[in-house]
Amino acid sequence: MSDTPNAEEFYKKLKVQLEETNSWPSEYLYKFIVLSEEVKIKQIEDLFDNTGAVINTTESKNGKYTSVSINVVMEDPDAVIEMYIEVTTNIEGVISL
């Protein structure tokens, strides 16, 4: 997601959902899909370095894509959204789920 109007609307809705369904700080599960390129996977891992995150990767059947799941304690909905923006703006071709 980039800074398009659709992205802004998505993040506004996400913030409301997070505020309504969680008490903060709370564990949050990020899921990203990237091409199975070690550099892209490492870039995602580096963004969550020193956060206490548990990171798991799973390669697709054909090996073209890798799913990166990150379980981490976040302070509040704004911190969750900031990390989404950080990942999607700094890593080309990443898909956030």
Rosetta silent file (secondary structure, phi, psi, omega in degrees, C-alpha in Angstrom):
SEQUENCE: MSDTPNAEEFYKKLKVQLEETNSWPSEYLYKFIVLSEEVKIKQIEDLFDNTGAVINTTESKNGKYTSVSINVVMEDPDAVIEMYIEVTTNIEGVISL
SCORE:     score description
SCORE:     0.000 S_00000001
   1 L     0.000  138.981  177.521    0.000    0.000    0.000 S_00000001
   2 L  -113.570 -164.245 -178.599    1.267    3.436   -0.768 S_00000001
   3 L   -88.326   41.676  176.783    0.036    6.895    0.146 S_00000001
   4 L   -84.285  163.681  177.543   -2.898    6.717   -2.255 S_00000001
   5 H   -55.910  -38.020  178.575   -6.419    7.664   -1.164 S_00000001
   6 H   -63.550  -39.573  178.819   -7.298    3.944   -1.048 S_00000001
   7 H   -65.427  -43.003  179.309   -4.340    3.279    1.241 S_00000001
   8 H   -59.809  -44.386  179.750   -5.325    6.134    3.531 S_00000001
   9 H   -64.715  -42.469  177.846   -8.867    4.786    3.764 S_00000001
  10 H   -57.849  -47.513 -177.292   -7.560    1.259    4.398 S_00000001
  11 H   -68.506  -33.790  175.881   -5.344    2.461    7.257 S_00000001
  12 H   -63.395  -45.955  179.465   -8.157    4.525    8.804 S_00000001
  13 H   -64.897  -41.400  179.280  -10.444    1.479    8.830 S_00000001
  14 H   -61.021  -43.162 -179.761   -7.653   -0.723   10.168 S_00000001
  15 H   -60.066  -44.852  178.950   -6.981    1.695   13.021 S_00000001
  16 H   -61.452  -45.512  179.594  -10.652    1.683   14.050 S_00000001
  17 H   -61.188  -43.856 -179.119  -10.762   -2.131   13.918 S_00000001
  18 H   -64.750  -39.335  179.253   -7.586   -2.442   15.973 S_00000001
  19 H   -65.708  -35.804 -176.290   -8.867    0.005   18.587 S_00000001
  20 H   -80.529  -25.735 -171.102  -12.160   -1.881   18.886 S_00000001
  21 H  -109.480   -6.500 -177.319  -10.770   -5.423   19.012 S_00000001
  22 L  -132.576  154.603  166.993   -7.563   -5.180   21.035 S_00000001
  23 L  -106.676  139.828 -170.261   -6.293   -3.757   24.290 S_00000001
  24 L  -110.381  146.803   -1.244   -2.881   -2.179   23.883 S_00000001
  25 L   -66.438  155.248 -174.671   -0.015   -2.996   23.986 S_00000001
  26 E  -150.334  154.926  173.296   -0.921   -6.208   22.182 S_00000001
  27 E   -71.589  141.851  178.118    0.561   -8.970   20.045 S_00000001
  28 E  -135.690  140.676  179.340    0.033   -8.398   16.347 S_00000001
  29 E  -108.442  113.137  173.843    0.594  -10.763   13.430 S_00000001
  30 E   -91.680  144.494  172.997    1.891   -9.220   10.216 S_00000001
  31 E  -134.391  128.207  179.178    1.825  -11.249    7.009 S_00000001
  32 E  -130.069  150.531  173.521    3.699  -10.271    3.887 S_00000001
  33 E  -120.081  130.395  177.274    4.295  -11.962    0.541 S_00000001
  34 E  -137.465  162.460  171.108    7.482  -11.207   -1.418 S_00000001
  35 E   -59.766  145.966 -178.055    9.423  -12.712   -4.281 S_00000001
  36 L   -74.099   64.717  176.353   11.709  -15.440   -2.917 S_00000001
  37 L  -114.776  123.462 -175.496   14.762  -13.197   -3.020 S_00000001
  38 H   -52.755  -36.903 -177.862   16.957  -13.363    0.062 S_00000001
  39 H   -64.199  -40.215 -179.369   17.542   -9.585   -0.047 S_00000001
  40 H   -68.878  -42.029  178.803   13.812   -8.795    0.148 S_00000001
  41 H   -63.227  -42.810  179.753   13.219  -11.243    2.997 S_00000001
  42 H   -63.809  -38.068  178.525   16.230   -9.810    4.852 S_00000001
  43 H   -60.037  -43.410  178.665   14.918   -6.254    4.373 S_00000001
  44 H   -64.598  -48.014 -179.866   11.654   -7.199    6.086 S_00000001
  45 H   -58.140  -40.428 -179.130   13.484   -8.998    8.887 S_00000001
  46 H   -64.102  -34.644  179.431   15.774   -5.988    9.393 S_00000001
  47 H   -65.766  -26.260 -179.767   12.808   -3.628    9.845 S_00000001
  48 L  -102.409    7.999  178.978   11.643   -5.771   12.778 S_00000001
  49 L   -61.858  142.861  179.186   15.136   -6.259   14.220 S_00000001
  50 L    64.255   24.501  177.051   15.414   -5.520   17.965 S_00000001
  51 L  -110.719   -4.062 -176.203   11.622   -5.595   18.450 S_00000001
  52 L    79.432   15.901 -177.105   11.390   -9.076   19.948 S_00000001
  53 L   -72.013  145.173  171.359    9.516  -10.261   16.880 S_00000001
  54 E  -102.043  118.715 -174.057    9.133  -13.929   16.034 S_00000001
  55 E  -115.000  128.705  176.446    9.576  -14.250   12.266 S_00000001
  56 E  -124.365  140.168  177.371    8.616  -17.296   10.188 S_00000001
  57 E  -122.499  143.400  177.720    9.045  -17.727    6.452 S_00000001
  58 E  -136.711  123.824  179.635    7.341  -20.218    4.153 S_00000001
  59 E   -82.347  145.596  176.872    8.218  -20.645    0.500 S_00000001
  60 L   -68.169  166.931 -178.289    5.431  -21.231   -2.024 S_00000001
  61 L   -53.597  -45.368 -178.081    5.142  -24.609   -3.767 S_00000001
  62 L   -86.537   -3.095  176.233    6.962  -23.423   -6.860 S_00000001
  63 L    80.069    3.873 -177.318    9.477  -21.406   -4.827 S_00000001
  64 L   -77.675  -33.051 -177.113    8.702  -18.113   -6.558 S_00000001
  65 E  -123.303  156.917  175.804    7.208  -16.388   -3.506 S_00000001
  66 E  -129.726  133.850  174.072    7.835  -16.411    0.225 S_00000001
  67 E   -91.115  130.550  178.246    5.334  -15.694    2.973 S_00000001
  68 E  -117.424  114.447  178.807    6.815  -13.786    5.906 S_00000001
  69 E  -107.034  131.214 -176.415    4.814  -13.938    9.156 S_00000001
  70 E  -128.756  118.242  177.701    5.876  -11.671   11.997 S_00000001
  71 E  -106.465  119.180 -174.022    4.418  -11.919   15.481 S_00000001
  72 E  -149.104  147.826  175.469    5.376   -8.922   17.603 S_00000001
  73 E   -81.570  125.179  179.536    4.063   -6.900   20.543 S_00000001
  74 E  -114.634  150.027 -175.863    3.040   -3.434   19.365 S_00000001
  75 L   -72.188  -40.821 -176.112    2.290   -0.420   21.565 S_00000001
  76 L  -163.195  171.680 -179.768   -0.834    0.838   19.791 S_00000001
  77 H   -57.490  -34.714  179.043   -2.707    0.844   16.450 S_00000001
  78 H   -62.629  -38.554  178.972   -0.599    3.757   15.176 S_00000001
  79 H   -66.529  -37.930  177.245    2.581    1.696   15.675 S_00000001
  80 H   -60.414  -48.766 -177.571    1.012   -1.202   13.738 S_00000001
  81 H   -66.348  -39.733  178.110    0.154    1.083   10.834 S_00000001
  82 H   -57.873  -39.812  179.798    3.575    2.773   10.891 S_00000001
  83 H   -69.409  -39.118  175.279    5.239   -0.622   10.386 S_00000001
  84 H   -57.719  -47.440 -178.853    2.917   -1.477    7.489 S_00000001
  85 H   -63.752  -42.095  179.009    3.824    1.820    5.844 S_00000001
  86 H   -57.966  -47.528 -178.225    7.533    1.288    6.576 S_00000001
  87 H   -67.511  -49.574 -173.675    7.529   -2.152    4.943 S_00000001
  88 H   -71.475  -24.192  178.463    5.402   -1.291    1.924 S_00000001
  89 H   -89.618  -21.376 -176.317    7.258    1.917    1.090 S_00000001
  90 H  -101.412  -14.135 -176.511   10.782    0.527    1.568 S_00000001
  91 L  -123.844  113.641 -175.515   10.489   -2.910   -0.012 S_00000001
  92 L   -67.806  133.291  173.156    9.543   -3.079   -3.660 S_00000001
  93 L    81.747    5.262 -179.864    6.848   -5.558   -4.651 S_00000001
  94 L   -75.352  141.707  175.911    5.811   -6.579   -1.127 S_00000001
  95 E  -113.930  127.279  178.047    2.176   -7.527   -0.607 S_00000001
  96 E  -100.558  138.994 -178.970    0.706   -7.056    2.856 S_00000001
  97 L  -111.221    0.000    0.000   -2.124   -9.296    3.989 S_00000001
